Amino acid sequence: MIQIPISRPHVTDAEKKAVMEVLDSGMLVQGPRTAQFETAFAEMCGVRHAIAVSSGTTALHLALLACEIGPGDEVITTPFTFIASANAILFVGARPVFVDIDPVTLNIDPALIEAAVTPRTRAIMPVHLYGQMCDMDQIEAVAARHGLKIIEDACQAVQATYHGKKAGSFGIGAFSFYATKNMMTGEGGMITTNDDCAAEKCRMLRQHGMKQRYIHESLGYNFRMTDIQAAIGLVQLDRLPAFTAGRQANAAFYNETIQSVQTPRAKEPCGHVWHQYTVQINHGRDRDAAVSRLNERGIGTGIYYPVPVHQQQSMREIAGDIRLPVAEQMAGTVFSLPVYPQLTREELEIIASEVNQL
Ligand SMILES: *Cc1c(COP(=O)(O)O)cnc(C)c1O
């Protein structure tokens, strides 16, 4: 029987060769490959600075610190995301304020943000879920009216666009290169910004607050990227346009072929990069039964996310007893299908056919 996993890192001889070169070079950490990767990534995003770090989580953490967000501050974000988005807000001592999501895009509902602004609000953290950007026109308008920073969780949205402008170029951006992301380095992350001062802070904070060698200007962390990761990242970045085109073609195939569940649509003016292809089970049907059946037939699925962040055990006290009905409903109705670029036409047809037989 066929076995199609929900995700599969795309590694070729080029990545292996690049890693071997680093191992032979004697420069293993935050060296020339990391610098090259940063330059290439900044260029791809259309920003002045890219700062490589150890993960998407540490990118978010430093982005918040670079915006000088800390205890007593509030950051508005979505409950329908990987918990790292909200955890990063907690790491700096601030409070995440959860706003419900749009039932079509599953991104933060921009119409609900303004009502959540208080005198303590310092920033909005939109999460570009599944590879589709949030409604940045409305988010930028609210941010401008209230003097708020924008910290984009672009971990699922490398190369995604809004009005043709790249994710990570609207405020300060955080990317992840975890193994299952659209481009990967095993673990790894990147911060993007046009703000020279924020970039400088991130560069220092990722290495113990160090500006010159062994001169420490502030408390910092070890959030460095290795050149082994950066070497993989450089190859993956070269291949990214092909990866993205492959995901878009696969999503287009599903959109034409799948009828039994509600399929996702790219919304104008977004360039969707399909980190996940996430469908919604029709009203009154059992999502978990559908997923089990697909898994029995050898088709990997994912549920992103089964419990909204405000209802996670670790977040209950912080979030309080709030109801976010759309996020709570979606947690029970969504599931994702394999959409990565290595899928063959035959595999896509099998998946679509199995889904249509649900
Ligand atoms: C993957 C991801 C993160 C965290 O990235 P890591 O590299 O795993 O730390 C944060 N937010 C979102 C939305 C993600 O998908």
The ligand as an SDF file (V2000), in Angstrom:
LIG
                    3D

 15 15  0  0  0  0  0  0  0  0999 V2000
    7.1200   26.8160   12.8710 C   0  0  0  0  0  0  0  0  0  0  0  0
    6.4250   27.9890   13.4600 C   0  0  0  0  0  0  0  0  0  0  0  0
    6.9930   28.7330   14.5020 C   0  0  0  0  0  0  0  0  0  0  0  0
    8.2370   28.3400   15.2380 C   0  0  0  0  0  0  0  0  0  0  0  0
    9.3090   28.0510   14.4690 O   0  0  0  0  0  0  0  0  0  0  0  0
   10.4830   27.0850   15.0610 P   0  0  0  0  0  0  0  0  0  0  0  0
   11.5460   27.2240   14.0400 O   0  0  0  0  0  0  0  0  0  0  0  0
    9.9000   25.7280   15.1560 O   0  0  0  0  0  0  0  0  0  0  0  0
   10.8740   27.6360   16.3860 O   0  0  0  0  0  0  0  0  0  0  0  0
    6.3270   29.8640   14.9330 C   0  0  0  0  0  0  0  0  0  0  0  0
    5.1570   30.2380   14.3980 N   0  0  0  0  0  0  0  0  0  0  0  0
    4.5790   29.5400   13.4180 C   0  0  0  0  0  0  0  0  0  0  0  0
    3.2850   30.0130   12.8610 C   0  0  0  0  0  0  0  0  0  0  0  0
    5.1720   28.3760   12.9410 C   0  0  0  0  0  0  0  0  0  0  0  0
    4.5620   27.6710   11.9810 O   0  0  0  0  0  0  0  0  0  0  0  0
  1  2  1  0
  2  3  1  0
  2 14  2  0
  3  4  1  0
  3 10  2  0
  4  5  1  0
  5  6  1  0
  6  7  2  0
  6  8  1  0
  6  9  1  0
 10 11  1  0
 11 12  2  0
 12 13  1  0
 12 14  1  0
 14 15  1  0
M  END
$$$$
